[in-house]
Amino acid sequence: MPQLFPKSANSLMHAALGVGAALAGGALLLVLNFNRLPWANNQGLAREQPVPFSHLHHVGGIGLDCRYCHTSVEVGAVAGVPPTKTCMNCHSQIWATSPTLEPVRESFRTDKSIEWARVYDLPDFVYFDHSAHVNKGVGCSSCHGRIDQMPLTYQVPSLQMEWCLECHRAPEKFVRPKAEVFNAAYRPPADQLALGRRLVQEYGIHTRTTCSTCHR
């Protein structure tokens, strides 16, 4: 009986099987790691807001302290969004007729809150307390990045559990002096580990990796 396929068919079949296996493996990896992709978890995405608020201008330029607007960050779980009155403290005098700020003036006139779009939106099953972190030497920029350089605010970290655990397992790598918590431009020193170990003891920081720490 004559041979139906040439000898090269074996090589073609092996190549096809290899390509198929590689594609299947790649598809599996993509599915397993889809929520780690920046465009899937909103990293780097500047959300459209009713007013294009610039931290670059207010923090980096004018030098406003985080706590001027986020008044509850040291005492509560939520950092807090400033009431319109806080904006009007300045903008009743500065840019008082700017069309861009009309939503702010309307909010002040009608006593109706501006509906800001959330940038950092944790799942409902995750508990996070701002005060517990900033009072233990975790800086704003550790989670929010160089907020003082952002014309529009966007999410910096992935917010994956593995990202949180990186700090919870080894806080000495990230903790800073409490006086530098609200300094967005703070840079860790060369001896960060030595400093971190000292601050961990001084601030009474404990590694918290049990599920109930965040999932309550």
MIDOZA-751164 format. One line per field, with one value per atom (N, C-alpha, C): residue number from 0; y, z, x. Coordinates in Angstrom, 1 decimal. Example, Ala and Ser with C-alpha at 12.3 -4.5 7.8 and 13.67 -1.06 7.14 Angstrom:
<drenzas>
num: 0, 0, 0, 1, 1, 1;
Y: -5.7, -4.5, -3.3, -2.2, -1.1, 0.0;
Z: 7.8, 7.8, 7.8, 7.1, 7.1, 7.9;
X: 13.2, 12.3, 13.2, 12.8, 13.7, 12.9;
</drenzas>
This chain:
<drenzas>
num: 0, 0, 0, 1, 1, 1, 2, 2, 2, 3, 3, 3, 4, 4, 4, 5, 5, 5, 6, 6, 6, 7, 7, 7, 8, 8, 8, 9, 9, 9, 10, 10, 10, 11, 11, 11, 12, 12, 12, 13, 13, 13, 14, 14, 14, 15, 15, 15, 16, 16, 16, 17, 17, 17, 18, 18, 18, 19, 19, 19, 20, 20, 20, 21, 21, 21, 22, 22, 22, 23, 23, 23, 24, 24, 24, 25, 25, 25, 26, 26, 26, 27, 27, 27, 28, 28, 28, 29, 29, 29, 30, 30, 30, 31, 31, 31, 32, 32, 32, 33, 33, 33, 34, 34, 34, 35, 35, 35, 36, 36, 36, 37, 37, 37, 38, 38, 38, 39, 39, 39, 40, 40, 40, 41, 41, 41, 42, 42, 42, 43, 43, 43, 44, 44, 44, 45, 45, 45, 46, 46, 46, 47, 47, 47, 48, 48, 48, 49, 49, 49, 50, 50, 50, 51, 51, 51, 52, 52, 52, 53, 53, 53, 54, 54, 54, 55, 55, 55, 56, 56, 56, 57, 57, 57, 58, 58, 58, 59, 59, 59, 60, 60, 60, 61, 61, 61, 62, 62, 62, 63, 63, 63, 64, 64, 64, 65, 65, 65, 66, 66, 66, 67, 67, 67, 68, 68, 68, 69, 69, 69, 70, 70, 70, 71, 71, 71, 72, 72, 72, 73, 73, 73, 74, 74, 74, 75, 75, 75, 76, 76, 76, 77, 77, 77, 78, 78, 78, 79, 79, 79, 80, 80, 80, 81, 81, 81, 82, 82, 82, 83, 83, 83, 84, 84, 84, 85, 85, 85, 86, 86, 86, 87, 87, 87, 88, 88, 88, 89, 89, 89, 90, 90, 90, 91, 91, 91, 92, 92, 92, 93, 93, 93, 94, 94, 94, 95, 95, 95, 96, 96, 96, 97, 97, 97, 98, 98, 98, 99, 99, 99, 100, 100, 100, 101, 101, 101, 102, 102, 102, 103, 103, 103, 104, 104, 104, 105, 105, 105, 106, 106, 106, 107, 107, 107, 108, 108, 108, 109, 109, 109, 110, 110, 110, 111, 111, 111, 112, 112, 112, 113, 113, 113, 114, 114, 114, 115, 115, 115, 116, 116, 116, 117, 117, 117, 118, 118, 118, 119, 119, 119, 120, 120, 120, 121, 121, 121, 122, 122, 122, 123, 123, 123, 124, 124, 124, 125, 125, 125, 126, 126, 126, 127, 127, 127, 128, 128, 128, 129, 129, 129, 130, 130, 130, 131, 131, 131, 132, 132, 132, 133, 133, 133, 134, 134, 134, 135, 135, 135, 136, 136, 136, 137, 137, 137, 138, 138, 138, 139, 139, 139, 140, 140, 140, 141, 141, 141, 142, 142, 142, 143, 143, 143, 144, 144, 144, 145, 145, 145, 146, 146, 146, 147, 147, 147, 148, 148, 148, 149, 149, 149, 150, 150, 150, 151, 151, 151, 152, 152, 152, 153, 153, 153, 154, 154, 154, 155, 155, 155, 156, 156, 156, 157, 157, 157, 158, 158, 158, 159, 159, 159, 160, 160, 160, 161, 161, 161, 162, 162, 162, 163, 163, 163, 164, 164, 164, 165, 165, 165, 166, 166, 166, 167, 167, 167, 168, 168, 168, 169, 169, 169, 170, 170, 170, 171, 171, 171, 172, 172, 172, 173, 173, 173, 174, 174, 174, 175, 175, 175, 176, 176, 176, 177, 177, 177, 178, 178, 178, 179, 179, 179, 180, 180, 180, 181, 181, 181, 182, 182, 182, 183, 183, 183, 184, 184, 184, 185, 185, 185, 186, 186, 186, 187, 187, 187, 188, 188, 188, 189, 189, 189, 190, 190, 190, 191, 191, 191, 192, 192, 192, 193, 193, 193, 194, 194, 194, 195, 195, 195, 196, 196, 196, 197, 197, 197, 198, 198, 198, 199, 199, 199, 200, 200, 200, 201, 201, 201, 202, 202, 202, 203, 203, 203, 204, 204, 204, 205, 205, 205, 206, 206, 206, 207, 207, 207, 208, 208, 208, 209, 209, 209, 210, 210, 210, 211, 211, 211, 212, 212, 212, 213, 213, 213, 214, 214, 214, 215, 215, 215;
Y: -1.2, 0.0, 1.2, 2.2, 3.3, 4.2, 4.9, 5.9, 7.1, 7.4, 8.5, 9.9, 9.9, 11.2, 11.2, 12.3, 12.4, 12.4, 12.1, 12.1, 13.4, 14.5, 15.8, 16.1, 15.2, 15.4, 15.1, 14.3, 14.0, 15.3, 16.0, 17.3, 18.3, 18.4, 19.3, 19.0, 17.7, 17.4, 17.7, 17.4, 17.8, 19.3, 20.1, 21.5, 22.0, 21.4, 21.8, 21.5, 20.3, 20.0, 20.9, 21.3, 22.2, 23.6, 24.1, 25.4, 25.3, 24.2, 24.1, 24.1, 23.3, 23.3, 24.6, 25.3, 26.7, 27.6, 27.6, 28.4, 28.1, 26.8, 26.4, 26.9, 26.7, 27.1, 28.6, 29.4, 30.8, 31.3, 30.6, 31.0, 30.7, 29.6, 29.3, 30.3, 30.7, 31.7, 33.0, 33.4, 34.6, 34.6, 33.5, 33.4, 33.5, 32.8, 32.8, 34.2, 34.9, 36.2, 37.4, 37.2, 38.3, 39.5, 39.2, 40.3, 41.0, 40.5, 41.2, 42.1, 42.1, 43.0, 44.4, 45.4, 46.8, 47.3, 47.0, 47.5, 46.7, 45.6, 44.8, 45.3, 45.8, 46.2, 47.7, 48.4, 49.9, 50.6, 50.0, 50.7, 51.7, 52.9, 53.9, 54.6, 54.2, 54.8, 56.0, 57.2, 58.4, 58.5, 58.4, 58.4, 59.8, 59.9, 61.2, 61.7, 62.9, 63.5, 64.7, 65.0, 66.2, 67.5, 67.5, 68.6, 68.0, 68.4, 67.8, 68.3, 67.7, 68.1, 67.7, 68.6, 68.3, 68.3, 67.1, 67.0, 67.6, 67.6, 68.2, 69.7, 70.4, 71.8, 72.0, 71.3, 71.6, 71.1, 69.9, 69.4, 69.7, 69.4, 69.7, 71.1, 71.9, 73.3, 74.2, 74.2, 75.0, 74.5, 73.2, 72.6, 72.3, 72.0, 71.7, 70.3, 70.2, 69.0, 68.1, 66.8, 65.8, 66.0, 66.3, 66.4, 67.6, 68.5, 69.7, 69.3, 68.3, 67.9, 66.5, 65.6, 64.3, 64.3, 65.0, 65.3, 64.1, 63.0, 61.9, 60.8, 61.1, 60.0, 59.5, 60.3, 59.9, 59.3, 59.4, 59.0, 58.0, 57.8, 56.9, 55.9, 55.0, 54.0, 54.6, 55.6, 56.3, 57.6, 57.9, 59.2, 60.4, 60.2, 61.2, 62.1, 62.4, 63.4, 64.7, 65.8, 67.1, 67.6, 68.2, 68.9, 70.1, 70.5, 71.6, 72.8, 73.0, 74.2, 74.3, 73.2, 73.2, 73.7, 73.4, 73.9, 75.4, 75.8, 77.2, 78.1, 77.5, 78.3, 79.2, 78.5, 79.2, 79.8, 78.9, 79.3, 80.2, 80.7, 81.9, 83.1, 83.1, 84.2, 83.9, 82.7, 82.3, 81.5, 82.0, 81.3, 81.3, 82.4, 82.4, 82.4, 82.7, 82.7, 81.7, 80.8, 79.8, 78.9, 78.7, 77.7, 76.3, 76.0, 74.6, 74.4, 75.4, 75.2, 75.4, 75.6, 75.8, 74.7, 73.4, 72.3, 72.5, 73.1, 73.3, 74.4, 75.5, 76.6, 76.1, 75.3, 74.8, 73.9, 73.1, 72.2, 73.1, 74.2, 75.0, 75.7, 76.2, 76.9, 76.0, 74.8, 73.8, 72.9, 72.9, 72.0, 70.5, 70.3, 68.9, 68.5, 67.3, 66.9, 66.6, 66.9, 66.5, 65.0, 64.3, 62.9, 62.5, 62.4, 62.1, 60.6, 60.2, 58.8, 58.3, 57.1, 56.4, 56.0, 56.3, 55.8, 54.5, 54.5, 53.2, 52.6, 51.5, 50.9, 49.4, 49.2, 47.9, 47.0, 45.7, 44.9, 45.0, 44.8, 44.9, 44.0, 42.9, 41.9, 42.2, 43.4, 43.8, 45.0, 44.9, 46.0, 46.7, 48.0, 48.7, 49.9, 50.2, 51.3, 52.2, 53.5, 54.4, 54.8, 55.0, 55.5, 54.4, 53.2, 52.1, 52.1, 52.5, 52.5, 53.8, 55.0, 56.2, 56.4, 55.9, 56.1, 55.1, 54.2, 53.2, 53.5, 54.6, 55.0, 54.5, 54.2, 53.9, 55.2, 55.6, 56.8, 56.8, 58.0, 58.1, 57.6, 57.9, 57.6, 56.1, 55.4, 53.9, 53.2, 53.8, 53.2, 54.1, 55.4, 56.3, 56.8, 56.4, 56.8, 58.3, 58.9, 60.3, 61.1, 61.2, 61.9, 63.4, 63.9, 65.3, 65.6, 64.5, 64.7, 64.3, 64.2, 63.7, 64.8, 65.2, 66.2, 65.7, 64.4, 63.7, 62.4, 62.1, 61.0, 59.7, 58.8, 57.4, 56.4, 55.2, 54.1, 53.6, 53.5, 53.1, 51.6, 51.1, 49.6, 48.8, 47.5, 46.5, 46.3, 46.5, 46.2, 44.7, 43.9, 42.5, 42.1, 41.0, 40.6, 40.4, 39.9, 39.7, 41.0, 42.1, 43.4, 43.8, 43.6, 44.0, 43.1, 41.8, 40.9, 41.2, 41.8, 42.1, 43.0, 43.9, 44.9, 44.2, 43.5, 42.9, 41.8, 41.2, 40.2, 40.8, 41.9, 42.5, 44.0, 44.5, 46.0, 46.8, 46.2, 47.0, 47.5, 46.9, 47.4, 48.7, 49.0, 50.1, 51.2, 50.8, 51.8, 53.0, 54.2, 55.4, 56.2, 57.1, 58.0, 58.6, 58.7, 59.3, 60.7, 61.5, 62.8, 62.9, 61.8, 61.8, 61.1, 60.7, 59.9, 60.7, 62.0, 62.8, 63.6, 63.2, 63.8, 62.9, 63.3, 62.5, 62.3, 63.2, 63.2, 62.4, 61.8, 61.0, 59.8, 59.7, 58.5, 57.7, 56.4, 55.6, 55.7, 55.7, 55.8, 54.5, 54.6, 53.4, 52.3, 52.7, 51.8, 51.5, 51.5, 51.3, 50.1, 49.0, 47.8, 48.1, 48.7, 49.0, 50.0, 51.0, 52.0, 51.3, 50.5, 49.9, 49.0, 48.2, 47.3, 48.1, 49.2, 50.1, 50.6, 51.1, 51.7, 50.7, 49.5, 48.4, 48.1, 48.1, 47.9, 49.2, 50.4, 51.6, 51.9, 51.5, 51.8, 50.6, 49.5, 48.4, 47.7, 47.6, 47.0, 45.5, 44.8, 43.3, 42.9, 41.8, 41.3, 40.7, 41.1, 40.7, 40.0, 38.7, 37.9, 37.0, 37.0, 36.1, 36.7, 35.8, 36.2, 37.3, 37.1, 38.0, 39.5, 39.7, 41.0, 41.9, 41.4, 42.3, 41.8, 40.5, 39.9, 39.7, 40.7, 40.6, 40.4;
Z: 0.0, 0.0, 0.0, -0.9, -1.0, 0.2, 0.6, 1.7, 1.4, 2.3, 2.0, 2.3, 3.3, 3.8, 3.6, 3.2, 3.1, 4.5, 4.6, 5.9, 6.6, 5.8, 6.4, 7.3, 7.0, 7.8, 9.3, 9.6, 11.0, 11.7, 11.0, 11.6, 11.7, 10.7, 10.7, 11.9, 12.1, 13.2, 14.5, 14.7, 16.0, 16.2, 15.1, 15.3, 15.6, 15.0, 15.3, 16.7, 17.2, 18.6, 19.5, 19.2, 20.1, 20.1, 18.9, 18.9, 19.7, 19.5, 20.2, 21.7, 22.2, 23.6, 24.1, 23.3, 23.8, 23.9, 22.9, 22.9, 24.0, 24.3, 25.4, 26.7, 26.9, 28.1, 28.3, 27.2, 27.2, 27.6, 27.0, 27.4, 28.8, 29.4, 30.8, 31.7, 31.3, 32.1, 32.1, 30.9, 30.8, 31.6, 31.7, 32.5, 34.0, 34.4, 35.8, 36.3, 35.3, 35.7, 35.1, 34.6, 34.0, 35.0, 36.2, 37.1, 37.7, 37.2, 37.6, 36.5, 35.4, 34.3, 34.7, 34.4, 34.8, 34.3, 33.0, 32.4, 32.9, 33.6, 34.2, 35.6, 36.3, 37.7, 37.9, 36.8, 36.8, 37.2, 37.2, 37.5, 36.4, 36.8, 35.9, 35.2, 35.6, 34.9, 35.7, 35.0, 35.6, 35.3, 36.4, 36.2, 35.9, 35.0, 34.8, 36.0, 36.4, 37.6, 37.2, 38.0, 37.8, 37.7, 38.4, 38.4, 38.2, 37.3, 37.1, 38.2, 39.4, 40.5, 40.3, 40.5, 40.3, 41.6, 42.0, 43.2, 42.9, 41.6, 41.2, 41.6, 41.3, 41.6, 43.1, 43.7, 45.1, 46.1, 45.8, 46.8, 46.3, 45.1, 44.6, 44.4, 43.9, 43.7, 44.9, 45.4, 46.5, 47.9, 48.0, 49.2, 50.2, 49.8, 50.8, 51.4, 52.7, 53.4, 53.2, 53.1, 52.8, 53.8, 55.1, 56.1, 56.0, 55.2, 55.0, 54.3, 53.4, 52.7, 53.3, 53.6, 54.1, 55.6, 56.2, 57.7, 58.6, 58.2, 59.1, 58.9, 58.1, 57.8, 59.0, 60.0, 61.2, 62.3, 62.2, 63.2, 62.8, 61.5, 61.0, 60.0, 59.7, 58.7, 57.3, 57.1, 55.8, 55.8, 54.8, 54.7, 54.6, 53.9, 53.8, 52.6, 51.9, 50.8, 51.4, 51.1, 51.7, 51.3, 52.2, 51.9, 50.9, 50.2, 49.3, 50.0, 51.2, 51.9, 52.0, 52.1, 52.1, 50.8, 49.7, 48.4, 48.3, 48.9, 48.8, 49.7, 50.7, 51.5, 50.7, 49.6, 48.7, 47.5, 46.9, 45.6, 45.7, 46.8, 46.9, 46.5, 46.6, 46.3, 45.0, 44.9, 43.8, 42.7, 41.5, 40.4, 40.7, 41.2, 41.7, 40.6, 39.4, 38.3, 37.2, 37.5, 36.5, 36.1, 34.8, 34.4, 34.9, 35.0, 35.4, 36.8, 37.6, 39.0, 39.3, 38.2, 38.4, 39.2, 39.0, 39.8, 41.3, 41.6, 43.0, 43.6, 42.8, 43.3, 43.4, 42.4, 42.4, 43.7, 44.0, 45.1, 46.4, 46.5, 47.6, 47.8, 46.6, 46.6, 47.0, 46.5, 46.7, 47.9, 48.4, 49.6, 49.1, 47.9, 47.3, 47.0, 47.6, 47.4, 46.0, 45.6, 44.3, 44.3, 43.2, 43.1, 42.5, 43.3, 42.8, 42.4, 41.4, 41.1, 41.9, 42.5, 43.3, 42.5, 43.0, 42.3, 42.9, 44.2, 44.9, 45.5, 44.9, 45.3, 45.7, 47.0, 47.4, 47.4, 47.3, 47.4, 48.7, 48.8, 50.0, 51.1, 50.7, 51.7, 52.2, 51.9, 52.4, 53.3, 54.5, 55.4, 55.5, 55.3, 55.4, 56.3, 57.2, 58.1, 57.9, 57.4, 57.1, 58.4, 59.5, 60.7, 61.2, 61.1, 61.6, 60.9, 59.6, 58.8, 59.0, 58.9, 59.0, 60.4, 61.4, 62.8, 63.1, 62.2, 62.4, 61.4, 60.8, 59.9, 58.5, 58.0, 56.6, 55.8, 54.9, 54.2, 53.2, 52.9, 51.9, 50.5, 50.2, 48.9, 48.8, 49.9, 49.8, 49.1, 49.2, 48.5, 47.4, 47.5, 46.5, 45.5, 45.7, 44.8, 44.9, 43.9, 44.0, 43.6, 44.6, 44.4, 44.1, 44.6, 44.3, 42.9, 42.1, 40.7, 39.7, 40.2, 39.4, 39.0, 37.8, 37.3, 37.5, 37.3, 37.5, 38.4, 39.3, 40.2, 39.6, 39.8, 39.3, 40.3, 40.2, 41.1, 40.7, 41.7, 41.5, 41.7, 42.9, 43.1, 42.4, 42.4, 41.9, 42.8, 44.1, 45.2, 45.3, 44.7, 44.9, 46.3, 46.8, 48.2, 48.4, 47.4, 47.5, 47.7, 47.1, 47.3, 48.7, 49.3, 50.8, 51.6, 51.3, 52.2, 52.1, 51.0, 50.9, 52.1, 52.4, 53.5, 54.9, 54.9, 56.2, 56.7, 55.8, 56.1, 56.5, 55.9, 56.2, 56.3, 57.3, 57.4, 57.5, 57.9, 58.1, 56.7, 55.6, 54.3, 53.9, 54.6, 54.1, 55.1, 56.4, 57.4, 57.4, 57.7, 57.8, 59.0, 59.4, 60.6, 60.4, 61.5, 61.5, 61.0, 61.2, 60.7, 59.2, 58.5, 57.1, 56.4, 57.2, 56.6, 55.5, 55.7, 54.7, 53.8, 53.7, 52.8, 51.5, 50.5, 49.3, 48.6, 48.8, 48.2, 49.0, 50.1, 50.9, 50.2, 50.3, 49.7, 50.8, 50.8, 51.8, 51.8, 53.0, 53.1, 52.7, 52.5, 52.1, 53.1, 54.4, 55.5, 55.9, 55.0, 55.3, 56.2, 55.9, 56.8, 58.2, 58.5, 59.8, 60.5, 59.7, 60.2, 60.4, 59.5, 59.6, 60.8, 61.0, 62.2, 63.5, 63.6, 64.8, 64.9, 63.8, 63.9, 64.2, 63.7, 63.9, 65.4, 66.1, 67.6, 68.3, 67.8, 68.5, 68.4, 67.2, 67.0, 67.4, 67.8, 68.2, 67.1, 66.0, 64.8, 64.8, 64.5, 64.5, 63.1, 62.6, 61.3, 61.4, 60.6, 60.6, 59.2, 59.3, 58.0, 58.1, 59.3, 59.4, 58.5, 58.1, 57.2, 57.8, 59.1, 59.8, 59.9, 59.7, 59.7, 58.8, 57.6, 56.5, 56.1, 56.3, 55.9, 57.1, 57.4, 58.6, 58.3;
X: 0.9, 0.0, 0.9, 0.6, 1.5, 1.3, 2.4, 2.4, 1.6, 0.6, -0.3, 0.3, 1.2, 1.7, 3.2, 3.8, 5.3, 5.9, 7.2, 7.9, 7.8, 7.7, 7.7, 6.4, 5.4, 4.1, 4.4, 5.3, 5.6, 6.1, 7.0, 7.5, 6.5, 5.6, 4.5, 3.5, 3.3, 2.4, 3.0, 4.3, 5.0, 4.9, 5.2, 5.1, 3.7, 2.7, 1.3, 1.0, 1.4, 1.1, 1.8, 3.0, 3.8, 3.1, 2.7, 2.1, 0.7, 0.0, -1.3, -1.1, -0.1, 0.2, 0.6, 1.4, 1.9, 0.7, -0.2, -1.4, -2.3, -2.5, -3.4, -2.8, -1.4, -0.8, -0.9, -0.7, -0.7, -2.1, -3.2, -4.5, -4.8, -4.3, -4.5, -3.9, -2.6, -1.9, -2.7, -3.2, -3.9, -5.2, -5.9, -7.1, -6.7, -5.7, -5.3, -4.7, -4.2, -3.5, -4.2, -5.5, -6.2, -6.4, -6.7, -7.0, -5.7, -4.6, -3.3, -2.9, -3.5, -3.1, -3.6, -2.7, -3.1, -4.4, -4.7, -5.9, -7.1, -6.9, -8.0, -8.4, -7.4, -7.6, -7.5, -7.6, -7.7, -6.4, -5.3, -4.1, -3.8, -3.4, -3.1, -4.3, -5.5, -6.7, -7.1, -7.1, -7.6, -9.1, -9.9, -11.3, -11.8, -12.8, -13.4, -14.2, -14.0, -14.6, -15.5, -16.4, -17.2, -16.4, -15.3, -14.3, -12.9, -12.1, -10.8, -9.8, -9.9, -9.1, -7.7, -6.7, -5.3, -4.5, -4.1, -3.2, -1.8, -1.4, -0.2, -0.2, -1.3, -1.4, -1.6, -2.5, -2.9, -1.8, -1.3, -0.3, 1.1, 1.5, 2.8, 3.1, 2.1, 2.4, 2.1, 0.9, 0.6, 1.1, 1.2, 1.8, 0.7, -0.5, -1.6, -1.2, -1.4, -1.3, -2.5, -2.2, -3.3, -4.4, -4.1, -5.1, -6.0, -5.7, -6.5, -7.9, -7.8, -9.0, -9.5, -8.5, -8.9, -8.8, -9.8, -9.7, -9.7, -10.3, -10.5, -9.4, -8.4, -7.5, -6.7, -6.5, -5.8, -6.6, -7.9, -8.8, -9.9, -10.0, -11.1, -10.6, -11.5, -11.2, -11.1, -12.0, -12.1, -11.4, -10.6, -9.9, -10.8, -11.9, -12.9, -12.7, -13.8, -13.8, -14.2, -13.5, -13.8, -15.2, -15.9, -17.2, -16.9, -17.9, -17.7, -17.2, -17.6, -17.2, -15.6, -15.0, -13.5, -13.0, -13.6, -13.1, -13.4, -14.5, -14.9, -14.1, -13.4, -12.6, -11.6, -11.1, -10.2, -10.9, -11.8, -12.4, -13.5, -13.9, -14.8, -14.0, -12.7, -11.8, -10.9, -10.5, -9.6, -10.4, -10.2, -11.0, -12.5, -13.0, -14.3, -15.4, -15.0, -15.9, -15.5, -14.6, -14.1, -15.3, -15.6, -16.6, -16.3, -15.0, -14.6, -15.1, -15.1, -15.5, -17.0, -17.8, -19.2, -19.9, -19.5, -20.1, -19.8, -18.7, -18.4, -19.3, -19.4, -20.3, -21.8, -22.2, -23.6, -23.8, -22.8, -22.9, -23.0, -22.3, -22.3, -23.7, -24.2, -25.5, -26.6, -26.6, -27.7, -27.6, -26.4, -26.1, -26.2, -25.9, -25.9, -24.5, -24.1, -22.7, -22.4, -21.1, -20.6, -20.4, -20.8, -20.7, -19.4, -18.3, -17.0, -17.0, -16.2, -16.0, -14.9, -15.1, -14.1, -12.9, -11.7, -10.5, -10.0, -10.0, -9.6, -10.9, -11.3, -12.6, -12.3, -12.1, -11.9, -13.2, -13.1, -14.3, -15.0, -16.3, -17.0, -16.6, -15.9, -15.5, -14.1, -13.5, -12.2, -12.3, -11.8, -11.8, -10.4, -10.4, -9.2, -9.4, -8.4, -8.5, -7.4, -7.7, -6.6, -5.8, -6.6, -5.9, -4.9, -5.3, -4.4, -3.1, -3.1, -1.9, -1.0, -1.7, -0.9, -0.3, -1.0, -0.5, 0.6, 0.8, 1.9, 3.1, 3.1, 4.2, 4.1, 2.9, 2.7, 2.4, 3.2, 3.0, 1.9, 1.4, 0.3, 0.8, 2.1, 2.6, 2.9, 3.0, 3.2, 2.0, 0.8, -0.3, -0.8, -0.7, -1.2, -0.2, 1.1, 2.1, 2.4, 3.1, 3.4, 2.2, 1.3, 0.1, 0.3, 1.4, 1.8, 2.2, 2.3, 2.7, 1.6, 0.4, -0.7, -1.7, -1.7, -2.7, -4.1, -4.3, -5.6, -5.2, -6.1, -5.8, -6.1, -5.1, -5.3, -4.8, -5.2, -4.8, -3.4, -2.6, -1.2, -1.0, -1.3, -1.0, -2.1, -1.9, -2.9, -4.1, -3.8, -4.8, -5.1, -4.2, -4.3, -3.9, -4.4, -4.1, -2.6, -1.9, -0.5, 0.3, -0.3, 0.3, 0.2, -0.9, -1.1, -0.2, -0.2, 0.6, 2.1, 2.6, 4.0, 4.4, 3.5, 3.8, 3.5, 2.4, 2.0, 3.0, 3.6, 4.6, 6.0, 6.3, 7.6, 7.4, 6.8, 6.5, 7.8, 8.9, 10.2, 10.7, 10.2, 10.6, 9.9, 8.8, 8.0, 7.7, 7.8, 7.4, 8.4, 7.9, 8.7, 8.5, 9.3, 9.0, 7.7, 6.9, 5.6, 5.6, 6.7, 6.8, 6.8, 7.0, 7.2, 6.0, 5.0, 3.8, 3.1, 3.0, 2.2, 3.1, 4.4, 5.3, 5.3, 4.7, 4.6, 5.9, 6.9, 8.2, 9.2, 8.8, 9.7, 10.3, 11.6, 12.3, 13.0, 12.8, 13.4, 14.9, 15.6, 17.0, 17.7, 19.0, 19.7, 19.7, 19.6, 19.5, 18.0, 17.1, 15.7, 15.4, 16.0, 15.8, 16.1, 17.3, 17.7, 16.7, 16.4, 15.4, 14.1, 13.6, 12.3, 12.2, 13.3, 13.2, 13.1, 13.8, 13.7, 12.3, 11.8, 10.4, 9.4, 9.5, 8.6, 8.5, 9.6, 9.6, 9.1, 9.5, 9.1, 7.6, 7.1, 5.6, 4.7, 5.4, 4.6, 3.8, 4.5, 3.9, 4.0, 2.9, 2.9, 2.5, 3.2, 2.8, 1.4, 0.5, -0.9, -1.2, -1.3, -1.5, -2.7, -3.4, -4.6, -5.7, -6.6, -7.6, -8.5, -8.8, -9.7, -9.2, -7.9, -7.3, -8.0, -8.3, -8.9, -10.3, -10.5, -11.8, -12.7, -13.6, -14.4, -15.9;
</drenzas>
